[in-house]
């Protein structure tokens, strides 16, 4: 199951803004999820590539539409400050996931590429089930969220940020919810649980945009394994997991750059306060199988090996 651990340091707010500058040419990839399916060997560190695995539970299945062209999940941005677009150019949503398993990134500028991967039936069902069940998507109500924000008496003083609209379309029901400046709201109103859920779903969608851009879940798993092998030479304090991915992109030369955020936790698994951890920037060149790593710490400092 795709149970990503959502992490949202303040800097990730910028991620959503950068994500608006997404994607003419279309890149197609065929993707699978696990090393077991791909036949990749598991290394000691690779066994920890999904540190949520022990906590995963089977979500109730969702009833997906039979028509392959139906968009079962969508993230779309509207409004906000944007450069003028060419005449007759129509932007597409940031992310669309279709009933036939296609995951397609959006295009709000004609000079940027669109990326596409395809999930199998199990992967698609698990991803949509996570959004619908784990985050209780159909209970999100924009009017109620705005009412709760108003009751706090606080406001976010920011302009020219996009409104995020999340949509789920199942065989038996459909629902959309929209909110202005979602990530800013999540930081400003941590006590409003529905805002946190909406922000987490948005970050999950952005993560899937990154996964599509680098070629699919299989590529991400390989990158995590290679990164952890290199981390073993530097520190024994932490390793990265697929769930730690905050952004990844494929460069014109074919290289992949990925950023992972690993949060420090207490023995019971709760986040260390104040928020602290490591940022790992990984660059993998098509000409060199060994990834290059850049490490930095944020928040409370802990000596590294």
PyMOL commands that set and color helices and strands:
alter all, ss='L'
color gray80, all
select helices_A, chain A and resi 10-19+35-38+46-48+53-55+121-134+137-139+142-152+182-188+193-214+217-231+242-244
alter helices_A, ss='H'
color red, helices_A
select strands_A, chain A and resi 26-28+71-78+95-98+102-105+114-118+163-169+174-180+245-250+256-263+277-285+288-298
alter strands_A, ss='S'
color yellow, strands_A
deselect
rebuild
show_as cartoon
